Amino acid sequence: MNVKTTEKISAGTVGRFVLLALALVNQALTITGHSPIPVDEEGVQQFISLAFTGVASLWAYWKDNKVTKKARTKGE
């Protein structure tokens, strides 16, 4: 018997689509000359710094960082 199952759409997928829609609306407003997110140069610099720190933190967290001697020992 062939039974097909359909997975539900995950919350992550919905979240990515919502963020994509917001980014597209923001881009359309910017192209038409509107300023949906008014920021100054200092704000941009702070955002870039925050984004860099956030990405570096997530990358370091995601990787399997074997720090302890026991973790670095193979075969145990």
PDB file of N, H, CA, C and O in Angstrom:
ATOM      1  N   MET A   1       0.845  -1.170   0.000  1.00  0.00           N
ATOM      2  CA  MET A   1       0.000   0.000   0.000  1.00  0.00           C
ATOM      3  C   MET A   1       0.895   1.239   0.000  1.00  0.00           C
ATOM      4  O   MET A   1       1.764   1.386   0.859  1.00  0.00           O
ATOM      5  N   ASN A   2       0.680   2.103  -0.945  1.00  0.00           N
ATOM      6  H   ASN A   2      -0.026   1.984  -1.643  1.00  0.00           H
ATOM      7  CA  ASN A   2       1.436   3.347  -1.018  1.00  0.00           C
ATOM      8  C   ASN A   2       0.685   4.444  -0.279  1.00  0.00           C
ATOM      9  O   ASN A   2      -0.396   4.870  -0.686  1.00  0.00           O
ATOM     10  N   VAL A   3       1.285   4.886   0.814  1.00  0.00           N
ATOM     11  H   VAL A   3       2.163   4.540   1.145  1.00  0.00           H
ATOM     12  CA  VAL A   3       0.671   5.959   1.586  1.00  0.00           C
ATOM     13  C   VAL A   3       1.600   7.165   1.502  1.00  0.00           C
ATOM     14  O   VAL A   3       2.769   7.092   1.883  1.00  0.00           O
ATOM     15  N   LYS A   4       1.076   8.250   1.010  1.00  0.00           N
ATOM     16  H   LYS A   4       0.127   8.309   0.701  1.00  0.00           H
ATOM     17  CA  LYS A   4       1.874   9.473   0.919  1.00  0.00           C
ATOM     18  C   LYS A   4       1.559  10.355   2.119  1.00  0.00           C
ATOM     19  O   LYS A   4       0.400  10.584   2.463  1.00  0.00           O
ATOM     20  N   THR A   5       2.610  10.835   2.734  1.00  0.00           N
ATOM     21  H   THR A   5       3.552  10.649   2.454  1.00  0.00           H
ATOM     22  CA  THR A   5       2.418  11.760   3.850  1.00  0.00           C
ATOM     23  C   THR A   5       2.946  13.123   3.453  1.00  0.00           C
ATOM     24  O   THR A   5       3.925  13.239   2.715  1.00  0.00           O
ATOM     25  N   THR A   6       2.302  14.123   3.940  1.00  0.00           N
ATOM     26  H   THR A   6       1.507  14.029   4.539  1.00  0.00           H
ATOM     27  CA  THR A   6       2.698  15.498   3.664  1.00  0.00           C
ATOM     28  C   THR A   6       3.134  16.148   4.962  1.00  0.00           C
ATOM     29  O   THR A   6       2.403  16.168   5.952  1.00  0.00           O
ATOM     30  N   GLU A   7       4.353  16.680   4.927  1.00  0.00           N
ATOM     31  H   GLU A   7       4.947  16.664   4.123  1.00  0.00           H
ATOM     32  CA  GLU A   7       4.857  17.363   6.116  1.00  0.00           C
ATOM     33  C   GLU A   7       4.233  18.747   6.222  1.00  0.00           C
ATOM     34  O   GLU A   7       3.901  19.377   5.218  1.00  0.00           O
ATOM     35  N   LYS A   8       4.081  19.202   7.450  1.00  0.00           N
ATOM     36  H   LYS A   8       4.350  18.690   8.266  1.00  0.00           H
ATOM     37  CA  LYS A   8       3.574  20.555   7.676  1.00  0.00           C
ATOM     38  C   LYS A   8       4.690  21.557   7.396  1.00  0.00           C
ATOM     39  O   LYS A   8       5.872  21.229   7.498  1.00  0.00           O
ATOM     40  N   ILE A   9       4.307  22.767   7.047  1.00  0.00           N
ATOM     41  H   ILE A   9       3.347  23.033   6.964  1.00  0.00           H
ATOM     42  CA  ILE A   9       5.282  23.834   6.830  1.00  0.00           C
ATOM     43  C   ILE A   9       5.836  24.239   8.188  1.00  0.00           C
ATOM     44  O   ILE A   9       5.080  24.505   9.122  1.00  0.00           O
ATOM     45  N   SER A  10       7.153  24.284   8.289  1.00  0.00           N
ATOM     46  H   SER A  10       7.766  24.067   7.530  1.00  0.00           H
ATOM     47  CA  SER A  10       7.778  24.593   9.573  1.00  0.00           C
ATOM     48  C   SER A  10       7.685  26.087   9.888  1.00  0.00           C
ATOM     49  O   SER A  10       7.502  26.922   9.001  1.00  0.00           O
ATOM     50  N   ALA A  11       7.817  26.391  11.165  1.00  0.00           N
ATOM     51  H   ALA A  11       7.966  25.713  11.885  1.00  0.00           H
ATOM     52  CA  ALA A  11       7.786  27.796  11.603  1.00  0.00           C
ATOM     53  C   ALA A  11       8.962  28.559  11.020  1.00  0.00           C
ATOM     54  O   ALA A  11       8.838  29.746  10.720  1.00  0.00           O
ATOM     55  N   GLY A  12      10.106  27.894  10.853  1.00  0.00           N
ATOM     56  H   GLY A  12      10.207  26.929  11.097  1.00  0.00           H
ATOM     57  CA  GLY A  12      11.277  28.536  10.258  1.00  0.00           C
ATOM     58  C   GLY A  12      11.019  28.969   8.825  1.00  0.00           C
ATOM     59  O   GLY A  12      11.446  30.046   8.408  1.00  0.00           O
ATOM     60  N   THR A  13      10.315  28.124   8.067  1.00  0.00           N
ATOM     61  H   THR A  13       9.968  27.250   8.405  1.00  0.00           H
ATOM     62  CA  THR A  13       9.987  28.457   6.680  1.00  0.00           C
ATOM     63  C   THR A  13       9.066  29.666   6.629  1.00  0.00           C
ATOM     64  O   THR A  13       9.275  30.572   5.822  1.00  0.00           O
ATOM     65  N   VAL A  14       8.059  29.686   7.476  1.00  0.00           N
ATOM     66  H   VAL A  14       7.890  28.950   8.131  1.00  0.00           H
ATOM     67  CA  VAL A  14       7.136  30.823   7.522  1.00  0.00           C
ATOM     68  C   VAL A  14       7.890  32.088   7.909  1.00  0.00           C
ATOM     69  O   VAL A  14       7.683  33.143   7.310  1.00  0.00           O
ATOM     70  N   GLY A  15       8.762  31.988   8.907  1.00  0.00           N
ATOM     71  H   GLY A  15       8.931  31.131   9.393  1.00  0.00           H
ATOM     72  CA  GLY A  15       9.540  33.146   9.345  1.00  0.00           C
ATOM     73  C   GLY A  15      10.423  33.701   8.242  1.00  0.00           C
ATOM     74  O   GLY A  15      10.531  34.916   8.080  1.00  0.00           O
ATOM     75  N   ARG A  16      11.060  32.808   7.477  1.00  0.00           N
ATOM     76  H   ARG A  16      10.973  31.821   7.608  1.00  0.00           H
ATOM     77  CA  ARG A  16      11.913  33.264   6.370  1.00  0.00           C
ATOM     78  C   ARG A  16      11.099  33.968   5.296  1.00  0.00           C
ATOM     79  O   ARG A  16      11.541  34.976   4.744  1.00  0.00           O
ATOM     80  N   PHE A  17       9.909  33.446   4.992  1.00  0.00           N
ATOM     81  H   PHE A  17       9.550  32.627   5.441  1.00  0.00           H
ATOM     82  CA  PHE A  17       9.065  34.095   3.994  1.00  0.00           C
ATOM     83  C   PHE A  17       8.584  35.471   4.470  1.00  0.00           C
ATOM     84  O   PHE A  17       8.517  36.409   3.676  1.00  0.00           O
ATOM     85  N   VAL A  18       8.255  35.595   5.739  1.00  0.00           N
ATOM     86  H   VAL A  18       8.310  34.833   6.384  1.00  0.00           H
ATOM     87  CA  VAL A  18       7.830  36.889   6.286  1.00  0.00           C
ATOM     88  C   VAL A  18       8.972  37.893   6.205  1.00  0.00           C
ATOM     89  O   VAL A  18       8.769  39.035   5.793  1.00  0.00           O
ATOM     90  N   LEU A  19      10.176  37.470   6.599  1.00  0.00           N
ATOM     91  H   LEU A  19      10.341  36.543   6.934  1.00  0.00           H
ATOM     92  CA  LEU A  19      11.327  38.377   6.510  1.00  0.00           C
ATOM     93  C   LEU A  19      11.620  38.766   5.066  1.00  0.00           C
ATOM     94  O   LEU A  19      11.960  39.916   4.792  1.00  0.00           O
ATOM     95  N   LEU A  20      11.491  37.817   4.141  1.00  0.00           N
ATOM     96  H   LEU A  20      11.214  36.882   4.364  1.00  0.00           H
ATOM     97  CA  LEU A  20      11.691  38.128   2.728  1.00  0.00           C
ATOM     98  C   LEU A  20      10.672  39.150   2.250  1.00  0.00           C
ATOM     99  O   LEU A  20      11.021  40.088   1.532  1.00  0.00           O
ATOM    100  N   ALA A  21       9.409  38.976   2.644  1.00  0.00           N
ATOM    101  H   ALA A  21       9.125  38.215   3.227  1.00  0.00           H
ATOM    102  CA  ALA A  21       8.370  39.930   2.248  1.00  0.00           C
ATOM    103  C   ALA A  21       8.666  41.322   2.802  1.00  0.00           C
ATOM    104  O   ALA A  21       8.519  42.316   2.090  1.00  0.00           O
ATOM    105  N   LEU A  22       9.083  41.400   4.069  1.00  0.00           N
ATOM    106  H   LEU A  22       9.203  40.593   4.647  1.00  0.00           H
ATOM    107  CA  LEU A  22       9.438  42.696   4.649  1.00  0.00           C
ATOM    108  C   LEU A  22      10.617  43.336   3.921  1.00  0.00           C
ATOM    109  O   LEU A  22      10.622  44.543   3.679  1.00  0.00           O
ATOM    110  N   ALA A  23      11.613  42.529   3.574  1.00  0.00           N
ATOM    111  H   ALA A  23      11.610  41.548   3.770  1.00  0.00           H
ATOM    112  CA  ALA A  23      12.772  43.051   2.855  1.00  0.00           C
ATOM    113  C   ALA A  23      12.378  43.575   1.479  1.00  0.00           C
ATOM    114  O   ALA A  23      12.884  44.606   1.037  1.00  0.00           O
ATOM    115  N   LEU A  24      11.472  42.865   0.799  1.00  0.00           N
ATOM    116  H   LEU A  24      11.060  42.028   1.158  1.00  0.00           H
ATOM    117  CA  LEU A  24      11.027  43.313  -0.520  1.00  0.00           C
ATOM    118  C   LEU A  24      10.215  44.597  -0.433  1.00  0.00           C
ATOM    119  O   LEU A  24      10.369  45.483  -1.274  1.00  0.00           O
ATOM    120  N   VAL A  25       9.357  44.709   0.567  1.00  0.00           N
ATOM    121  H   VAL A  25       9.232  43.990   1.250  1.00  0.00           H
ATOM    122  CA  VAL A  25       8.589  45.948   0.762  1.00  0.00           C
ATOM    123  C   VAL A  25       9.538  47.105   1.074  1.00  0.00           C
ATOM    124  O   VAL A  25       9.389  48.205   0.542  1.00  0.00           O
ATOM    125  N   ASN A  26      10.509  46.845   1.938  1.00  0.00           N
ATOM    126  H   ASN A  26      10.630  45.952   2.371  1.00  0.00           H
ATOM    127  CA  ASN A  26      11.492  47.872   2.281  1.00  0.00           C
ATOM    128  C   ASN A  26      12.252  48.317   1.032  1.00  0.00           C
ATOM    129  O   ASN A  26      12.460  49.514   0.831  1.00  0.00           O
ATOM    130  N   GLN A  27      12.670  47.367   0.190  1.00  0.00           N
ATOM    131  H   GLN A  27      12.501  46.395   0.354  1.00  0.00           H
ATOM    132  CA  GLN A  27      13.407  47.705  -1.026  1.00  0.00           C
ATOM    133  C   GLN A  27      12.539  48.509  -1.983  1.00  0.00           C
ATOM    134  O   GLN A  27      13.012  49.469  -2.591  1.00  0.00           O
ATOM    135  N   ALA A  28      11.273  48.127  -2.122  1.00  0.00           N
ATOM    136  H   ALA A  28      10.888  47.347  -1.628  1.00  0.00           H
ATOM    137  CA  ALA A  28      10.372  48.864  -3.008  1.00  0.00           C
ATOM    138  C   ALA A  28      10.180  50.300  -2.515  1.00  0.00           C
ATOM    139  O   ALA A  28      10.175  51.232  -3.319  1.00  0.00           O
ATOM    140  N   LEU A  29      10.023  50.484  -1.209  1.00  0.00           N
ATOM    141  H   LEU A  29      10.027  49.727  -0.556  1.00  0.00           H
ATOM    142  CA  LEU A  29       9.877  51.831  -0.662  1.00  0.00           C
ATOM    143  C   LEU A  29      11.147  52.652  -0.883  1.00  0.00           C
ATOM    144  O   LEU A  29      11.073  53.841  -1.192  1.00  0.00           O
ATOM    145  N   THR A  30      12.305  52.022  -0.725  1.00  0.00           N
ATOM    146  H   THR A  30      12.365  51.056  -0.474  1.00  0.00           H
ATOM    147  CA  THR A  30      13.566  52.724  -0.937  1.00  0.00           C
ATOM    148  C   THR A  30      13.720  53.153  -2.389  1.00  0.00           C
ATOM    149  O   THR A  30      14.163  54.267  -2.666  1.00  0.00           O
ATOM    150  N   ILE A  31      13.357  52.277  -3.310  1.00  0.00           N
ATOM    151  H   ILE A  31      12.996  51.372  -3.084  1.00  0.00           H
ATOM    152  CA  ILE A  31      13.455  52.585  -4.739  1.00  0.00           C
ATOM    153  C   ILE A  31      12.542  53.746  -5.111  1.00  0.00           C
ATOM    154  O   ILE A  31      12.899  54.562  -5.961  1.00  0.00           O
ATOM    155  N   THR A  32      11.379  53.834  -4.493  1.00  0.00           N
ATOM    156  H   THR A  32      11.089  53.171  -3.802  1.00  0.00           H
ATOM    157  CA  THR A  32      10.429  54.902  -4.816  1.00  0.00           C
ATOM    158  C   THR A  32      10.728  56.210  -4.096  1.00  0.00           C
ATOM    159  O   THR A  32       9.981  57.179  -4.228  1.00  0.00           O
ATOM    160  N   GLY A  33      11.827  56.241  -3.328  1.00  0.00           N
ATOM    161  H   GLY A  33      12.435  55.454  -3.221  1.00  0.00           H
ATOM    162  CA  GLY A  33      12.244  57.486  -2.698  1.00  0.00           C
ATOM    163  C   GLY A  33      11.747  57.680  -1.280  1.00  0.00           C
ATOM    164  O   GLY A  33      11.974  58.739  -0.695  1.00  0.00           O
ATOM    165  N   HIS A  34      11.091  56.714  -0.722  1.00  0.00           N
ATOM    166  H   HIS A  34      10.906  55.854  -1.198  1.00  0.00           H
ATOM    167  CA  HIS A  34      10.627  56.807   0.658  1.00  0.00           C
ATOM    168  C   HIS A  34      11.701  56.258   1.588  1.00  0.00           C
ATOM    169  O   HIS A  34      12.515  55.431   1.178  1.00  0.00           O
ATOM    170  N   SER A  35      11.706  56.706   2.817  1.00  0.00           N
ATOM    171  H   SER A  35      11.044  57.378   3.150  1.00  0.00           H
ATOM    172  CA  SER A  35      12.689  56.240   3.784  1.00  0.00           C
ATOM    173  C   SER A  35      11.974  55.464   4.885  1.00  0.00           C
ATOM    174  O   SER A  35      11.607  56.035   5.912  1.00  0.00           O
ATOM    175  N   PRO A  36      11.776  54.162   4.672  1.00  0.00           N
ATOM    176  CA  PRO A  36      11.022  53.387   5.658  1.00  0.00           C
ATOM    177  C   PRO A  36      11.766  53.208   6.977  1.00  0.00           C
ATOM    178  O   PRO A  36      11.149  53.077   8.034  1.00  0.00           O
ATOM    179  N   ILE A  37      13.083  53.202   6.907  1.00  0.00           N
ATOM    180  H   ILE A  37      13.584  53.308   6.048  1.00  0.00           H
ATOM    181  CA  ILE A  37      13.896  53.046   8.111  1.00  0.00           C
ATOM    182  C   ILE A  37      14.894  54.200   8.146  1.00  0.00           C
ATOM    183  O   ILE A  37      16.020  54.052   7.673  1.00  0.00           O
ATOM    184  N   PRO A  38      14.498  55.346   8.700  1.00  0.00           N
ATOM    185  CA  PRO A  38      15.417  56.485   8.704  1.00  0.00           C
ATOM    186  C   PRO A  38      16.561  56.279   9.697  1.00  0.00           C
ATOM    187  O   PRO A  38      16.338  56.131  10.898  1.00  0.00           O
ATOM    188  N   VAL A  39      17.781  56.272   9.178  1.00  0.00           N
ATOM    189  H   VAL A  39      17.963  56.392   8.202  1.00  0.00           H
ATOM    190  CA  VAL A  39      18.972  56.118  10.018  1.00  0.00           C
ATOM    191  C   VAL A  39      20.030  57.110   9.559  1.00  0.00           C
ATOM    192  O   VAL A  39      20.019  57.579   8.421  1.00  0.00           O
ATOM    193  N   ASP A  40      20.933  57.413  10.465  1.00  0.00           N
ATOM    194  H   ASP A  40      20.942  57.032  11.389  1.00  0.00           H
ATOM    195  CA  ASP A  40      22.052  58.265  10.107  1.00  0.00           C
ATOM    196  C   ASP A  40      23.296  57.398   9.939  1.00  0.00           C
ATOM    197  O   ASP A  40      23.234  56.180  10.108  1.00  0.00           O
ATOM    198  N   GLU A  41      24.431  58.026   9.606  1.00  0.00           N
ATOM    199  H   GLU A  41      24.481  59.016   9.469  1.00  0.00           H
ATOM    200  CA  GLU A  41      25.660  57.281   9.360  1.00  0.00           C
ATOM    201  C   GLU A  41      26.125  56.510  10.594  1.00  0.00           C
ATOM    202  O   GLU A  41      26.612  55.385  10.483  1.00  0.00           O
ATOM    203  N   GLU A  42      25.976  57.115  11.759  1.00  0.00           N
ATOM    204  H   GLU A  42      25.580  58.029  11.850  1.00  0.00           H
ATOM    205  CA  GLU A  42      26.373  56.441  12.995  1.00  0.00           C
ATOM    206  C   GLU A  42      25.513  55.206  13.247  1.00  0.00           C
ATOM    207  O   GLU A  42      26.010  54.180  13.712  1.00  0.00           O
ATOM    208  N   GLY A  43      24.237  55.310  12.942  1.00  0.00           N
ATOM    209  H   GLY A  43      23.834  56.144  12.564  1.00  0.00           H
ATOM    210  CA  GLY A  43      23.345  54.174  13.115  1.00  0.00           C
ATOM    211  C   GLY A  43      23.715  53.020  12.201  1.00  0.00           C
ATOM    212  O   GLY A  43      23.649  51.860  12.607  1.00  0.00           O
ATOM    213  N   VAL A  44      24.103  53.329  10.969  1.00  0.00           N
ATOM    214  H   VAL A  44      24.157  54.272  10.640  1.00  0.00           H
ATOM    215  CA  VAL A  44      24.534  52.293  10.030  1.00  0.00           C
ATOM    216  C   VAL A  44      25.792  51.605  10.548  1.00  0.00           C
ATOM    217  O   VAL A  44      25.901  50.380  10.501  1.00  0.00           O
ATOM    218  N   GLN A  45      26.744  52.398  11.043  1.00  0.00           N
ATOM    219  H   GLN A  45      26.656  53.393  11.082  1.00  0.00           H
ATOM    220  CA  GLN A  45      27.984  51.837  11.574  1.00  0.00           C
ATOM    221  C   GLN A  45      27.695  50.922  12.768  1.00  0.00           C
ATOM    222  O   GLN A  45      28.272  49.840  12.872  1.00  0.00           O
ATOM    223  N   GLN A  46      26.818  51.345  13.655  1.00  0.00           N
ATOM    224  H   GLN A  46      26.349  52.224  13.570  1.00  0.00           H
ATOM    225  CA  GLN A  46      26.469  50.526  14.811  1.00  0.00           C
ATOM    226  C   GLN A  46      25.776  49.235  14.374  1.00  0.00           C
ATOM    227  O   GLN A  46      26.026  48.174  14.946  1.00  0.00           O
ATOM    228  N   PHE A  47      24.907  49.320  13.364  1.00  0.00           N
ATOM    229  H   PHE A  47      24.704  50.182  12.900  1.00  0.00           H
ATOM    230  CA  PHE A  47      24.216  48.135  12.880  1.00  0.00           C
ATOM    231  C   PHE A  47      25.197  47.136  12.265  1.00  0.00           C
ATOM    232  O   PHE A  47      25.106  45.936  12.520  1.00  0.00           O
ATOM    233  N   ILE A  48      26.130  47.633  11.456  1.00  0.00           N
ATOM    234  H   ILE A  48      26.204  48.608  11.248  1.00  0.00           H
ATOM    235  CA  ILE A  48      27.123  46.747  10.839  1.00  0.00           C
ATOM    236  C   ILE A  48      27.968  46.077  11.908  1.00  0.00           C
ATOM    237  O   ILE A  48      28.259  44.885  11.812  1.00  0.00           O
ATOM    238  N   SER A  49      28.364  46.827  12.924  1.00  0.00           N
ATOM    239  H   SER A  49      28.128  47.796  13.003  1.00  0.00           H
ATOM    240  CA  SER A  49      29.145  46.270  14.017  1.00  0.00           C
ATOM    241  C   SER A  49      28.346  45.200  14.767  1.00  0.00           C
ATOM    242  O   SER A  49      28.874  44.135  15.087  1.00  0.00           O
ATOM    243  N   LEU A  50      27.086  45.486  15.041  1.00  0.00           N
ATOM    244  H   LEU A  50      26.657  46.351  14.781  1.00  0.00           H
ATOM    245  CA  LEU A  50      26.221  44.525  15.730  1.00  0.00           C
ATOM    246  C   LEU A  50      26.014  43.271  14.880  1.00  0.00           C
ATOM    247  O   LEU A  50      26.062  42.156  15.398  1.00  0.00           O
ATOM    248  N   ALA A  51      25.786  43.450  13.585  1.00  0.00           N
ATOM    249  H   ALA A  51      25.747  44.357  13.165  1.00  0.00           H
ATOM    250  CA  ALA A  51      25.577  42.309  12.693  1.00  0.00           C
ATOM    251  C   ALA A  51      26.833  41.439  12.636  1.00  0.00           C
ATOM    252  O   ALA A  51      26.734  40.212  12.679  1.00  0.00           O
ATOM    253  N   PHE A  52      28.004  42.056  12.541  1.00  0.00           N
ATOM    254  H   PHE A  52      28.083  43.052  12.506  1.00  0.00           H
ATOM    255  CA  PHE A  52      29.254  41.307  12.504  1.00  0.00           C
ATOM    256  C   PHE A  52      29.439  40.506  13.787  1.00  0.00           C
ATOM    257  O   PHE A  52      29.806  39.332  13.744  1.00  0.00           O
ATOM    258  N   THR A  53      29.186  41.142  14.924  1.00  0.00           N
ATOM    259  H   THR A  53      28.888  42.096  14.958  1.00  0.00           H
ATOM    260  CA  THR A  53      29.318  40.458  16.213  1.00  0.00           C
ATOM    261  C   THR A  53      28.318  39.304  16.313  1.00  0.00           C
ATOM    262  O   THR A  53      28.666  38.219  16.780  1.00  0.00           O
ATOM    263  N   GLY A  54      27.097  39.533  15.884  1.00  0.00           N
ATOM    264  H   GLY A  54      26.814  40.414  15.505  1.00  0.00           H
ATOM    265  CA  GLY A  54      26.075  38.488  15.931  1.00  0.00           C
ATOM    266  C   GLY A  54      26.416  37.302  15.048  1.00  0.00           C
ATOM    267  O   GLY A  54      26.268  36.156  15.472  1.00  0.00           O
ATOM    268  N   VAL A  55      26.870  37.557  13.832  1.00  0.00           N
ATOM    269  H   VAL A  55      26.990  38.488  13.488  1.00  0.00           H
ATOM    270  CA  VAL A  55      27.227  36.472  12.918  1.00  0.00           C
ATOM    271  C   VAL A  55      28.419  35.693  13.463  1.00  0.00           C
ATOM    272  O   VAL A  55      28.420  34.463  13.433  1.00  0.00           O
ATOM    273  N   ALA A  56      29.433  36.398  13.960  1.00  0.00           N
ATOM    274  H   ALA A  56      29.432  37.398  13.985  1.00  0.00           H
ATOM    275  CA  ALA A  56      30.607  35.725  14.527  1.00  0.00           C
ATOM    276  C   ALA A  56      30.221  34.885  15.740  1.00  0.00           C
ATOM    277  O   ALA A  56      30.738  33.782  15.918  1.00  0.00           O
ATOM    278  N   SER A  57      29.326  35.393  16.567  1.00  0.00           N
ATOM    279  H   SER A  57      28.906  36.289  16.421  1.00  0.00           H
ATOM    280  CA  SER A  57      28.884  34.652  17.749  1.00  0.00           C
ATOM    281  C   SER A  57      28.126  33.391  17.354  1.00  0.00           C
ATOM    282  O   SER A  57      28.375  32.321  17.908  1.00  0.00           O
ATOM    283  N   LEU A  58      27.210  33.506  16.409  1.00  0.00           N
ATOM    284  H   LEU A  58      27.008  34.376  15.958  1.00  0.00           H
ATOM    285  CA  LEU A  58      26.447  32.348  15.960  1.00  0.00           C
ATOM    286  C   LEU A  58      27.340  31.307  15.295  1.00  0.00           C
ATOM    287  O   LEU A  58      27.152  30.107  15.493  1.00  0.00           O
ATOM    288  N   TRP A  59      28.303  31.759  14.514  1.00  0.00           N
ATOM    289  H   TRP A  59      28.456  32.734  14.353  1.00  0.00           H
ATOM    290  CA  TRP A  59      29.220  30.837  13.850  1.00  0.00           C
ATOM    291  C   TRP A  59      30.058  30.087  14.874  1.00  0.00           C
ATOM    292  O   TRP A  59      30.229  28.872  14.772  1.00  0.00           O
ATOM    293  N   ALA A  60      30.582  30.810  15.863  1.00  0.00           N
ATOM    294  H   ALA A  60      30.444  31.797  15.945  1.00  0.00           H
ATOM    295  CA  ALA A  60      31.389  30.174  16.909  1.00  0.00           C
ATOM    296  C   ALA A  60      30.538  29.196  17.719  1.00  0.00           C
ATOM    297  O   ALA A  60      31.027  28.136  18.109  1.00  0.00           O
ATOM    298  N   TYR A  61      29.295  29.528  17.974  1.00  0.00           N
ATOM    299  H   TYR A  61      28.898  30.390  17.657  1.00  0.00           H
ATOM    300  CA  TYR A  61      28.399  28.655  18.726  1.00  0.00           C
ATOM    301  C   TYR A  61      28.056  27.402  17.911  1.00  0.00           C
ATOM    302  O   TYR A  61      28.014  26.298  18.455  1.00  0.00           O
ATOM    303  N   TRP A  62      27.813  27.574  16.618  1.00  0.00           N
ATOM    304  H   TRP A  62      27.847  28.470  16.176  1.00  0.00           H
ATOM    305  CA  TRP A  62      27.362  26.485  15.766  1.00  0.00           C
ATOM    306  C   TRP A  62      28.448  25.432  15.571  1.00  0.00           C
ATOM    307  O   TRP A  62      28.162  24.235  15.562  1.00  0.00           O
ATOM    308  N   LYS A  63      29.690  25.877  15.414  1.00  0.00           N
ATOM    309  H   LYS A  63      29.922  26.849  15.422  1.00  0.00           H
ATOM    310  CA  LYS A  63      30.788  24.949  15.169  1.00  0.00           C
ATOM    311  C   LYS A  63      31.039  24.100  16.398  1.00  0.00           C
ATOM    312  O   LYS A  63      30.784  24.526  17.525  1.00  0.00           O
ATOM    313  N   ASP A  64      31.541  22.896  16.173  1.00  0.00           N
ATOM    314  H   ASP A  64      31.748  22.550  15.258  1.00  0.00           H
ATOM    315  CA  ASP A  64      31.857  21.982  17.272  1.00  0.00           C
ATOM    316  C   ASP A  64      33.246  22.349  17.795  1.00  0.00           C
ATOM    317  O   ASP A  64      34.253  21.829  17.316  1.00  0.00           O
ATOM    318  N   ASN A  65      33.289  23.228  18.757  1.00  0.00           N
ATOM    319  H   ASN A  65      32.471  23.651  19.146  1.00  0.00           H
ATOM    320  CA  ASN A  65      34.548  23.696  19.319  1.00  0.00           C
ATOM    321  C   ASN A  65      34.979  22.785  20.457  1.00  0.00           C
ATOM    322  O   ASN A  65      34.442  22.852  21.563  1.00  0.00           O
ATOM    323  N   LYS A  66      35.935  21.953  20.175  1.00  0.00           N
ATOM    324  H   LYS A  66      36.371  21.899  19.277  1.00  0.00           H
ATOM    325  CA  LYS A  66      36.434  21.016  21.180  1.00  0.00           C
ATOM    326  C   LYS A  66      37.531  21.711  21.977  1.00  0.00           C
ATOM    327  O   LYS A  66      38.667  21.820  21.515  1.00  0.00           O
ATOM    328  N   VAL A  67      37.195  22.172  23.153  1.00  0.00           N
ATOM    329  H   VAL A  67      36.272  22.083  23.528  1.00  0.00           H
ATOM    330  CA  VAL A  67      38.106  22.962  23.968  1.00  0.00           C
ATOM    331  C   VAL A  67      38.792  22.109  25.031  1.00  0.00           C
ATOM    332  O   VAL A  67      39.995  22.251  25.251  1.00  0.00           O
ATOM    333  N   THR A  68      38.053  21.234  25.685  1.00  0.00           N
ATOM    334  H   THR A  68      37.076  21.119  25.506  1.00  0.00           H
ATOM    335  CA  THR A  68      38.634  20.447  26.770  1.00  0.00           C
ATOM    336  C   THR A  68      39.496  19.321  26.218  1.00  0.00           C
ATOM    337  O   THR A  68      39.321  18.894  25.077  1.00  0.00           O
ATOM    338  N   LYS A  69      40.429  18.845  27.036  1.00  0.00           N
ATOM    339  H   LYS A  69      40.571  19.192  27.963  1.00  0.00           H
ATOM    340  CA  LYS A  69      41.316  17.763  26.631  1.00  0.00           C
ATOM    341  C   LYS A  69      40.524  16.494  26.328  1.00  0.00           C
ATOM    342  O   LYS A  69      40.825  15.787  25.366  1.00  0.00           O
ATOM    343  N   LYS A  70      39.513  16.206  27.147  1.00  0.00           N
ATOM    344  H   LYS A  70      39.269  16.781  27.928  1.00  0.00           H
ATOM    345  CA  LYS A  70      38.688  15.015  26.945  1.00  0.00           C
ATOM    346  C   LYS A  70      37.958  15.075  25.601  1.00  0.00           C
ATOM    347  O   LYS A  70      37.840  14.061  24.913  1.00  0.00           O
ATOM    348  N   ALA A  71      37.481  16.232  25.237  1.00  0.00           N
ATOM    349  H   ALA A  71      37.577  17.056  25.796  1.00  0.00           H
ATOM    350  CA  ALA A  71      36.757  16.391  23.973  1.00  0.00           C
ATOM    351  C   ALA A  71      37.690  16.217  22.775  1.00  0.00           C
ATOM    352  O   ALA A  71      37.272  15.747  21.717  1.00  0.00           O
ATOM    353  N   ARG A  72      38.952  16.599  22.949  1.00  0.00           N
ATOM    354  H   ARG A  72      39.291  16.982  23.808  1.00  0.00           H
ATOM    355  CA  ARG A  72      39.904  16.498  21.855  1.00  0.00           C
ATOM    356  C   ARG A  72      40.521  15.121  21.714  1.00  0.00           C
ATOM    357  O   ARG A  72      41.172  14.841  20.707  1.00  0.00           O
ATOM    358  N   THR A  73      40.332  14.250  22.702  1.00  0.00           N
ATOM    359  H   THR A  73      39.803  14.477  23.520  1.00  0.00           H
ATOM    360  CA  THR A  73      40.878  12.898  22.665  1.00  0.00           C
ATOM    361  C   THR A  73      39.971  12.011  21.833  1.00  0.00           C
ATOM    362  O   THR A  73      38.767  11.944  22.079  1.00  0.00           O
ATOM    363  N   LYS A  74      40.549  11.320  20.838  1.00  0.00           N
ATOM    364  H   LYS A  74      41.527  11.374  20.638  1.00  0.00           H
ATOM    365  CA  LYS A  74      39.771  10.441  19.960  1.00  0.00           C
ATOM    366  C   LYS A  74      39.706   9.045  20.552  1.00  0.00           C
ATOM    367  O   LYS A  74      40.612   8.619  21.268  1.00  0.00           O
ATOM    368  N   GLY A  75      38.646   8.349  20.251  1.00  0.00           N
ATOM    369  H   GLY A  75      37.910   8.695  19.669  1.00  0.00           H
ATOM    370  CA  GLY A  75      38.518   6.953  20.614  1.00  0.00           C
ATOM    371  C   GLY A  75      37.958   6.703  22.009  1.00  0.00           C
ATOM    372  O   GLY A  75      37.942   5.560  22.465  1.00  0.00           O
ATOM    373  N   GLU A  76      37.509   7.720  22.678  1.00  0.00           N
ATOM    374  H   GLU A  76      37.522   8.649  22.307  1.00  0.00           H
ATOM    375  CA  GLU A  76      36.927   7.512  24.013  1.00  0.00           C
ATOM    376  C   GLU A  76      35.440   7.728  23.987  1.00  0.00           C
ATOM    377  O   GLU A  76      34.779   7.597  25.018  1.00  0.00           O
TER     378      GLU A  76
END
